[in-house]
Amino acid sequence: MTHNILVVDDEYNSRMGVTFTLEQWGEDRVKVDMADNGKQAIRLLGENPYDLLITDIRMPLMSGIELLETLRGEQNEINTILLTGFAEFEYAQKALRLGAVDYLLKPIRQEQLIASVGKVFQSKSEETANLLSYGIPSSNAYILSAVKYIHESIGMPLSIKEIAQHVHLNPSYLSVLFKEETGVSFSDYVIRLRMKRAKELLYHSPLSMDSISEQIGLQTASYFIRIFKKYEGITPKQYREQHKAITAGGSQGSHS
């Protein structure tokens, strides 16, 4: 399993040092992207599925705290490690209040960084072993079973009737229970999961629109493109091209 990490720091040496340490440690299990300010980070986080954000606090344009506040305001609960050269208690206090998983003082020691990142991914692995790993704030066994089935069958056409049969509930009752327990309707949950999978495939693979639509359980590429644009604001092709442009720009910047 590959972990995707975004490192945000306006200091070139610090940014490259953290990235090099993580790539050496993680080998082919870790993919690291970089941003040199919070504004660029916001754009990348909106377009790519990252598992961990590592950000400096004091940066121009947008501080690490402001970046984290913006993400939390968008309901983005990405695991975040904050870096700073200033041992100020209010920073640590605010970082923890915003849900940061760690707060490291510069200059960052390699073993300290690795231990902090390793702890985050160990925690994520443990969550994955639980049905609760699907991001559903429910302990209802019927809902957990339904969500597990949805994730395992997302490449197939799915209906509330089929899921209800799987968990042995009346379809109408399951529909109401699903909304009550998860906060979203069954159909909205399924389509959002399909779009999440689609973005992962657009980001990580060269698959055609026909192949991607098939893999996420939609019958035609035209329907996939229409739904993707409705939910994401851009077409799948634009999403893929934007990712390529950002990656190319980041690669050029890292060699400058």
N, C-alpha and C positions, 0 to 999 in steps of 0.2 A: 504493500500500500504506500502510495506517494503522499507526503505531506507538503502542502503548498504554503509558503511563508512569504509575507511582505515585510521588508525592512525599510523603515522611513527615517532618514537622518540627513540634515543639510551638510554635515561634515563628511567630505569624501572619504577620508581615511577611516573614520569610524564606521561608515556605511559599508565600505569594502571589507573591513576587518571582521565585522559581524557576519557578513555574507560568506566570506571565505571559511570562517570557523564552522558555520553550519553546514556548508557544502562538503567540507572535509569530514565532518562528523557523520552526516547523514548519508553520504555517498549517493547512490541512485534512489534512496528512499525520501530524499528531500529536494524540492524545487524552490529556489529563492528568487523573488523579484525585488527590485529596488525602486524607491522614490526618494527625491531629495526635498520634498515639502509636502505639507498636509493636503493641499489642493490636489496635487497629482495623486496622492494616496486615495483620496475620496473617489476619484475617477476610476482608478484601478480596482478598488474594492467593489465598486458598482458593476464592474464588468467581468470580474473573475472570482472563482470560488476559492477563497483562502481559508486555511485552517488556523492560522496564527498571525497576529500583527505585532511587530516589534518596532516601537517608535520612540524617537528622542522626544523630550518634552519641549525644550527651548529651540524653536525654529522660526524663520521668517514666514510671513503669510498666514500661517495657522500653527499654533502650538500643538504638542501632543495631547494636552488636556482638551483643547478645543476640538481636535480631531476625534477624540474618544466621545466627547459630548455630542458631536454631530452624529456619529454612528449610533449611539444609544438612542438619540432622538428619532432615528430612522428604524428603530427596533432591530439593529444589527448587534448581536451579542457575541461577536467574534472574540475569542480569547486574546488578551492583549498583555504584552510585557512592556513596561515603560522604562526608558533609559534617561539618565540625567547626570550632569556633572555637579549638581547642586543638592547637598544633603539638607533639604528643607522639609520640615515635618508636614506643612500644609499641602505640599505636593503629594506626598505619600498618602495623606488622609483623603484628598480628593480623588486620587487614582483608585484607591480601594473602594471608595463610595461609588465610583463609576464601573466597578466590576473588574478592574485590572487584576490579573492573576499574580503578577510580580512587579517589583520596582527595583531596578539595578542601578548602582552608582558607577559612573565613569571614573577612571578607565575600567572597562569591563574585563574581568578575568575570564579566559576561555572556559575554564572548568565551571565557573559560576554560571555563565551563559548556557552551557550545555546541560548543566543540572536543571536549570529553570525550564528550558525548552523540553527536555526529556520528561519532566514532571507533567507538563501540559499534555504531551502526547500519550503518556501512560494513562492519564486520567481519561482522555478521549477513547482510548482502546477499551478501558473498563466500561465506559458508557455504551460502547458499541455492542458489548456482550449482553446488554440489558435491552429489552423492547422499548424501554424509555429512551433509547438512543435516537428515536425517530423525531424527536423534538415535540412530542405531544405531552402537554402537562396534565396527564390523566393516569390514574391508577386503576381505572376500570378495565377488567380483564377482557370484556367484549371489544372495547375500543382498541386496546393494545393488539389484540388478535387481528382485528380488521385492518389496522394500520400496517402491521407486519405483512399481511396478505397483499395489501396495495403495493408496498415497496417491492415485494417479490414478483409481482405480476404486472408491473407498470408498462411492460412491453406489449401487453395484451389489452383488448377493449375491456373496460371495466364498468360494471353497473352496480347500483346500490342493491339490486335484487341478488346479484351473484355474491356480493360480499355478505349480505344478510344470510344467504343459504350457508355460507362458509362458517359463520359464527352462530348459526342457529337462532336468529332473531327475525321478527317481522320487519320487512323493509321500511315501512313507515316509522316504526319505533326506532330502528337503527339510525334513520336519517335525523330524527329529532335528537337522539342521544349523542350522535356524532357532533352535531353543532354545539350542544350544551357542553360537552367534554373538551372539545378542541378549540372552540371559538370560531371555526369556519365550517362552511357546508362541505358535504362529502365531495360534490362536483368541483368546488373551488380548490379543495385540498389536492385532489387528483390532478387537476390541470396545472397547478403550481408545481407539483412534483414533476410532472412531465416537462415543464419549462426549465426547471432546475437541471434535470438530466440532459435536456437539449443543450443548455449552455455548456455543460461539462463536455459533451461530445463535440460541440463547435470549437471549444477551446483546446481540447486534447487530441482531436482526430481530424483526418481529412475526409471523413465520410460525406457523401452527397446528401442533399436535402431529402431525397426519397428514402435513403437508408436511415437517416436520423429519425424521420417521421415514423418509419416502421419500428425502430427500436424503442420509441417512446409510446407506442400504442395508438398512433393516429393513422387514419387510413390513407390520406393523400398528402403530398408535399404542399399543395396549395392551401389546404386547411391548416397545416402546421405553420406555414409562413404567416397566414392571417392571424392565427391565435398568438403566435410569438410576438408579432408587432403590437397586438392589442395589449398584451401584458408587459412587454419590455420597452415599447416605444420606438423600436427600430426593427428592421428585418433581420433574420438569421444571418444573411450574407453580410449586412452592415456590421453586425456584432462580430463576426469572424474577421472582417477586414480591419475593424478598429483594434482588435486584439493583436493582429499581425503588425499594425503600424506602431502600437505602443511597445511591443516586444522589440521591434527593429530599432526604435528610438532609444529604448533602454540599453540595448546591446552597444549601439554607437556611443552612448554617453559613458558607458562603463569603460570604454577603451580610450576615451579622450584624455 
